[in-house]
């Protein structure tokens, strides 16, 4: 594909946000980007504004762009909260640059299917906890919902997609005076953005890291995504296995002698709640129920992303099995773990992929027949229930022409990072990216969790630094150990507890930063 250069409409003016000695900077003025980089002449005066934030490196001359995942994850919020930890891992040789992709968070217009929050609260509820039993309600509701998405966003809506965001990244580089060198680290969905950028703009792709890799062929060109949940149950098995190995450091281990027995007890408990939810009363203003969905999708599934938070999950499950569900209810009994703010996730996913009646001609019952094998293939298939109803009925036209290729040669080969067992971005997807990009290499952290920061590994951090500073890739497929055990009782002051002690102060600093990232339950998101 020819490399087209979008005209930058971003004007930069930096101001300090926090500490002038260790300075976060906010892009004070920004006027946005054409709604279409492929045909700017047809964009008229319609643009997206894109906010940026930068954490300065003390010895830096170049910027490392970051994307935390999503789609819908805010790079501004991510860097504001976790910039210090990322800087400790990367080192002081790069400014860290976060941005909100078009339609996300502080970007304007914000991708939304509702004109205001009051309307969202009024019209968004739909009975959808059971993908098959609730199908008539979900199907009928979605018909109205997709129309509201189109009406609310107008002409902007169809241009909220990944190829457009990839082009916006060039304008961001232009704005900070780094026109030729893309230095990038993208997590989860950020791996889709990174692969897309590297294929569209190979000559500018000087240092691209994709971490927690999604299969871009499934993302763009497949109706069904059977691959993403391929290792989810392996991670759940790892939770039980590591718990048994941890002995007294995992409360749940006292209730079984093997990982198989533990699996059976916990899953039997969850199944019983499908027939009879558990009533929990704390006081006259705090009470409710725990059901199958809250245990499986609010408690267990999110914890698979972050193994360093397994201690708390195991403790609450153990108490539930012993008849005390109060702590579990307080932690998991309300809300939806995957109800991400705004609708940008939907816009990007649906505008990127195969949607609409031309790709999904089935009626509701025929769609259910197609979905049945998918949902039966894993305990966690229901986490993607909305995607397929939305895909079938989405009415916005596709405005990009991007098609993933193989044999892509970039200015410098990509570094690809993955855990051995990732609950939503399996290692097989990293291998697919490795096959698509010439000269790329994989570094695998031999552990569980979503993206490499799910577990601490100074070995991995050294490979990241070597790649960023020197362009050095391992000669062969490389595996790194996890530093320390999964189960450690948290310290009372809520600070990150080191998993391992290093004689080298810099290694210890990197390790503590990795532990802090690994314990953050809100990132990365998918």
Secondary structure, DSSP 8 states (H G I E B T S, - for coil): -------------EEE-SBTTB-EEEE-----EES-STTGGG-TT-EEB--EEEE--TT-SEEEEEE-BTTT--HHHHHHHHHHHHHHHH-TTEEEEEE--TTSTTSBS---SSSSHHHHHHH-----SSTTTTHHHHHHHHHHHHHHHHHHHGGGGGG-SHHHHHHHHHHHHHHTT--S-EEEEEETHHHHHHHHHHHHTGGGEEEEEEES---HHHHHH-S---STTTTHHHHHHHHHHHHHHHGGGSGGGGG-SSHHHHHHHHHHHHHHHHHS-EEEEEETTEEEEE-HHIIIIIIIHHHHH-GGGHHHHHHHHHHHHTT--HHHHHHHSSS-TT--SSSHHHHHHHHHS--STTT----HHHHHHHHHHHHHT-TTGGGGHHHHHHHHH--S---------SSB--SS--EEEEEEE-SSS-HHHHHHHHHHBTT-EEEEEEEESSSGGGS--HHHHHHHHHHHHH----SS-EEE--SS-S-----TT-----SS--SSHHHHHHHHHHHHHHT-TT-SB-
